[in-house]
Amino acid sequence: MKPETLGFFEKVYEVARLIPSGRVTSYGAIAKYLGATKSARIVGYAMNNSSEKDVPAHRVVNRKGLLTGKHHFEGTNLMQQLLENEGVEVVDNQIQNFEVLFWDPSKEL
């Protein structure tokens, strides 16, 4: 990986670590906050590579509140289980009350 990609990943991890328990954000919201609006997919790649970095990647979902990254977690429903342990309701891979639980780093930080 290029050094600038690794630097961007670290910035993504810093933002993801600030997501409060019981709240969720999107790949695009993190990208926008970091000034890279069209880099939501790169944020997703960062989340996929975050398992050894103490990053709450389970709190990052797509812009519609879908658990699109769940296949990167060990176990069948680990992403959903982690969210539910924080009080987030998930039905058919969809965050319930997504608008209420959505944490926008551009407005919160």
SVG drawing of the C-alpha trace seen along z (x, -y; Angstrom):
<svg xmlns="http://www.w3.org/2000/svg" viewBox="-36 -21 41 39">
<polyline fill="none" stroke="black" stroke-width="0.4" points="0.0,0.0 1.2,-3.5 2.3,-5.6 -0.5,-8.2 -3.1,-5.5 -1.8,-4.3 -1.9,-7.9 -5.5,-8.2 -6.4,-4.9 -5.0,-6.2 -7.1,-9.4 -10.2,-7.2 -9.3,-5.1 -9.0,-8.3 -12.5,-9.4 -14.0,-5.9 -12.7,-5.7 -14.7,-8.8 -18.1,-7.3 -20.0,-7.0 -21.3,-3.6 -24.8,-3.0 -24.4,-5.4 -23.4,-4.7 -22.0,-6.7 -21.4,-6.0 -18.3,-5.5 -19.3,-8.7 -19.7,-10.8 -16.2,-9.9 -14.8,-10.6 -16.6,-14.0 -15.3,-14.9 -11.7,-14.2 -12.1,-16.4 -12.2,-13.4 -15.9,-13.4 -15.6,-10.8 -13.5,-8.4 -16.3,-6.5 -15.0,-3.2 -11.5,-3.9 -13.0,-4.4 -14.6,-1.0 -11.2,0.5 -9.8,-1.0 -12.6,0.5 -11.9,3.9 -8.3,3.6 -9.0,2.4 -9.4,5.6 -6.0,5.3 -6.3,1.6 -8.8,1.3 -11.3,-0.5 -15.1,-0.1 -15.6,0.7 -19.0,2.2 -20.3,-1.3 -19.6,-2.2 -22.3,-1.3 -23.4,-2.4 -25.4,-5.6 -28.7,-3.8 -27.8,-2.1 -27.1,1.3 -24.4,3.6 -22.5,3.9 -19.2,4.7 -20.5,7.6 -18.7,10.2 -15.4,8.8 -16.2,9.7 -15.5,13.2 -18.5,15.3 -21.9,15.2 -23.5,12.1 -20.7,10.5 -21.2,7.0 -24.9,7.1 -24.2,8.7 -21.7,5.9 -24.3,3.2 -27.1,4.9 -24.9,5.1 -24.8,1.3 -28.6,1.1 -28.8,0.6 -31.7,2.6 -30.9,4.3 -33.5,6.0 -32.5,7.7 -29.1,6.1 -30.7,2.7 -30.1,0.3 -33.5,-0.7 -34.0,-4.4 -30.9,-5.1 -31.6,-8.9 -31.8,-9.1 -28.7,-7.0 -26.6,-8.6 -23.5,-10.3 -22.1,-12.9 -18.5,-13.8 -18.8,-17.1 -21.5,-18.2 -20.2,-16.5 -16.5,-17.3"/>
</svg>
